[in-house]
Amino acid sequence: MRKQESTNAQNEASILRNCGMAYTLSVIGGRWKPTILFSLLNGRMRYSELRRSISGISERMLVAQLRELEEDGLVQRIIYPEVPPRVEYTLTPAGVSAEPMLQCMSDWGNRLREKKSRRVARR
């Protein structure tokens, strides 16, 4: 854990305050958040459906990432008062608005990966 008064923490806060790209990456960055958001672009999903759709993610990580996305206003958690309780997740309007950016990032990454694999194959 970093001290809030450290130069590093102050620099990070300044960058997040002044740079939209850095703030965006802090909200959607990481290994699992883009995948979760991309999965939810298909519509409302129950927790178990979402977990099955993302291979390799642990329950603990999925719950943590969903909570962060919910706190950042990109995902909405819907709890139905049933027995047993049913929980579904959906994108908020802010989450839906990220679709063009996520698609563009996906396309860019696929092109870059293909170029890199061709270079490696030529060696």
N, C-alpha and C positions, 0 to 999 in steps of 0.2 A: 504494500500500500504506500502510495506516494504522499508526502506532506503537501497540503493545499498551498502552503506558503512558498514551496520550492520554486526555483526559477523554471524548472521543467513544467510544473503544473501551471504556472502563470502563463508560460508561452503557449501551452496547449489551449488554455482558456481563451487567450487572445486570438489564436488561429481559428478556433471554433466560432468565436464571435464575429470574426471579420471575413471568413472565407466560406462561401456556400458549399463548395465542393468538399472541403474538409468536414464540414458539418454533416453533409449527406453521407459521406463515407463512415462517419462515426455512428450514424443511425442505421444504415443498411449493410455496413461492412462486416466482414467475418466469414467464416466457413459456411454457416447454416442460414443466416437471415435471408440472403438472396434466394436460396432454394425454397425456404418457407414462403416467401412472398410470391415467388413464381408459381408454386403449387396452389396458393390461394387465389391466383388470378383466374383459375377455373371455376371459382365459386365457393360457396359455403362448404366447409368440411368438418366432420366430427373429428375429435382428437385422434381416435384410433385410425381413421382414414388418412389423416395427415401424417401420422407416424409411419404407416405402411408405405406411403408415397415417397418417403425420404429414406432411402437405404443408408444404414450406417450411423444414424443419429440415435443417441441414447435418450431414454425418457427424461432424464434429468436435464440434459442439454436442450431438448425440445421445449420443455416447460420454461426453462430460464430464458430462452430466446423469444418465445411467445410472450412472456411477461414484459421483456424489454420492448418488443414491437408494440405491445399494447400501451405501455407507458409513453412511448413516442407517438402514439396516435395513429399508427398504421394498421393495426389489427384490432378487431373487436371480438371479445369473448362473450358468447351468448349462453346463458345457463337456463335450462328449462326446468321448472319445478315439477319433476317427475321422480318416480322411484322405479329403477335407479336413475340418478341424475344424468341428464344428457347435456353435454357441452359441445358447442360448435364454435368454429372460428370463421371469421369473414374479414375481408379488407374493408377499411373505412374509406370514405371518399379520398382522403390523402393517400392511402395505400394504393387505391386504384389509379390515382394520378401518376404513380411511379411506373406504370406499365411501359410506356414508351422508352423510358430511361433503362429499365431492366432488359427490355428486348434489345435495345441498342447495345448495351453492355454484353449481352449474350452473343449477339452477332459478331461484335468486335472480337470477343474472346475466342469464338470458334474460328474466325479467320486467322487470328494470330497463332492459335494452336496448330492449324493446318500448315501454315508457313513454316513453323518451327519443326514439325514432324517431317516435312519435305527436306529441310536442311539437314536434319539428323540422318535421314534415310540416304542422302547423297554421300555421306562420309564414309 
